[in-house]
Amino acid sequence: MERLDKFLCGAGAGTRSQVKQMLKEGRVTVNGVPEKDGGRKIDPETAVIALDGQPLGGMRRAVVMLNKPAGFVTATQDDTQPTVMDLLPPEWRHLDLKPVGRLDKDTEGLLLFTNDGDLLHRLISPRKAVQKVYYARHEGQAGPEDVEVFERGLVLGDGTQCLSALLEPLGPGESCVTVCEGKYHQVRRMLASRGMPVSYLERRQEGSLTLGDLPRGQARELTPEEIRMLEEA
């Protein structure tokens, strides 16, 4: 059994305050009968819940892309620091979205969220080899030997073995790095291990998705086609 107002929020009808107003206006029916009490317990498996005459299912699937700015930790909550959840519009916060992988506090760029546990697992699993492309500014300049070591799969100072990665030198102090896993501070540590400490890092692509013209600090929902392409990646 579940509260009616909680069910409505989870089904994407709106925020808590919006759902409260919908109920007050008599726009919600339970088994064909108008219901204004958000605290009423209903069984989502058997009850027919409708908004403005349109039946509602359970919580809708959602996948969101954020252009993360620096200064926010990738966590659903933190007692001392602002989190990436603070950047999502209020109307999405009832959808039980969770970050897909992590970007550290100082790293910017593409960060996905979803309430689809299966999709989240596929995107972060190294076995699925979903490619993630990062732009880095760093000390020094990457050369052919660095490219070869990245391709072989370098070993970090603590013994961590990295899978094969693509290092593309862009010029003095600039490179693109493509990885298919997400170990702790991996790209920063990989470049530092080759004498190229990173001063700026931005994730620009995940699978087939790119930031496009999404402004820093803003988020948008993916289209069904974009979700399909992600699943195929």
N, C-alpha and C positions, 0 to 999 in steps of 0.2 A: 504494500500500500504506500501511496505517496501523496503529499500535499498537492492540491490542484495548482496553486500558484508556482510551486517548484517545478512541476511538470511543464507548465506553460513557458517558464523561463528556459528550461532545458530544451524545449522544442523550438526555440528561436522566435517565440512570439514577441519578445521584447524584454526590457529591463524589468526589475522588480516594480519600480514605480509605474512603468507603462502597463504592466500586467494588472496591477491594482486598479488602474483607471479603466482598462478594458472590462474587468469584472464588474466594476461599479456601473458601467454603461450597459451592462447586460449583453455584451457581445460574445460571451462564452457560453456554450451549452455542454451539458454532460448527458449523454444518451438522449439528445433532443430536447432537454429541458434547460432553460436558462439558469445559470448558477452564478451567484455573486460572492459566495464565500470562498476566498482563496485558501482557507485552512481546511476545506473539506478533503477527506482522504478518498482517493480513487485508486482503482487497480488499472494501470496503463495497459495491461494485457487484455482486459475485457471491456473497459469503458470506452465509449466513442466520444472523444473530446473534439469540439469544433470551435473555431474562431470565425465569426462572421459567416457561418455556414460551411466553412471549409474544414474538413477533418485534419487533425494534427497527429503526426507520428511521434516517436520518441525524439531524443536529442538529435538534432540534425548534424550531419558530418560537416566539419569546417576545417579548411586549411588556409592559414594566413601567412603572408610574407611581410616582414618588418625590415626597414633599412635602419639598423641599429646604430645609434651614436655612441661615442665613448662615454664612460662614466656610469654605465648601468650593468649590473651583474646579471648573468643568465640564471635565474632562479625563479620559482613561483612565489617565494617570499623570503625576506631577509630583514632582520631586526634593526640593522644599522645602515644599510645602503639601499639606494633606489634599485629596483629590478626592472627587467624588460617588460614585465606585466604592467607596470605603471604607464607604459607607452601605448598600450592597446586602448581603443575607444571603449567607453563604458558599456555600450550595447553588445560587445563581444565577451565581456568578462564572465557572463553566466554560462558560457559554452564549454567550460572545463578544458580550455586550451592549455597545452603544455609545450614548452620549447623543444624543438627537434635538435638534439645535440647541444653544444655550448659554444658561445663566443666569449672570450675573457673580457673583463671589464674595460680594457683599453682598446679592444678590437672593434672595428666598425663593420657595417655592411649587412649582407643578406642573412636573416635568421628566420626560420620557419617555425610555425606553431600548428598543432593539430589536436583534435580530440579523438582521432582514429589511432588506437594503440597499435594495430597491425602495420599501418603505414609508417608510424613513428619508428617502430622496430626495424622495418626494412630500410629506412633511410639512414639509420645510424649504424647498421651492421656492416663491418668490413667485408663480410662474405658477399654482400650485394654490390660492393665496389661502386657506390654512387660517388661520382667525382665532385670535388669542391675546389674551386679556383680562388686563390688569394693573390692580392697585389701587396707587395711589401717594399717599404723603403728601409734601407739598411746601410751599415758601414761596408766599405770595400766594394768589390765588383765580382760577381759570379763568373767563373771561367769554365772551360770544357771539362776539367777534372771534377769540379763541383757537380756539373750536370750528370756526369757518369756515376758519381757516388750516389746521388739522389735516385738515379734510375736503378742501380743495383739494390738499393734499400739500405740506408745507413743505420749504424748502431749509435745511439746516444750515449753520453757519458755515464749514465746510470745502468747501462746495459740494455735499455729498451730497444727492441728491434723494430724499425719502421719498414712498412711495405714499400715497394717501388713507387717513386713519385716523379713528377715531371717538373724540372726547374728550367725556367725560360729567362735568361738574362735580358734585361731591357736597356741596359746601359749602366754607367757608374751609379751605384747605390740604389738600383731598382731591379726588381725581379717579379715574375709571376710563378707561383708554386701551385701545382695541382696534386691533391692527395685524395685517397679513397678511404680514409679512416679518420678518427678524431681523437687521438690521444691527447693528454693534458698538455696544453701550450705547444702542440706538436710543431707547427710551422716555425714559430719563434725559436724553439729549441733546435730544430734541424738547421736553420740558417746560422744560428749562433755557434753550432758545433763545427761549422766550416769557416769561422772567423768573421761572420757577418751579422752582428747583433742588430736586431730590428728596432727601428724607431717608430714605425707606423705600419699597421696591418689592416687590411680590409678584405672581407669575403665578397667576391663579386658574382659568383655563380655556384649553383648547386644543381647537379644533374643538368637539365636543359634550361633551368630557370636563371634569369639574370635580373639585376636590380632595375634595368630599364631607366625610366625617368622618375622612379619613386623617390621623393625627397627624403633626406636624412631625418630620422625620427618619426616618419609616417609609416602606416601599415595599410594593407589592402587584402581582401580575400582573393584567393586564386579562382580562376574560372574552371569549369568542369574539364575543359580541354587541357589546361595546365596541370591539373591533378592527374589526368590520364597519362600525360607525358612523364610526370614524376614517377608514377607507378611503373611505367615501362622502363625507366632508367634503372 
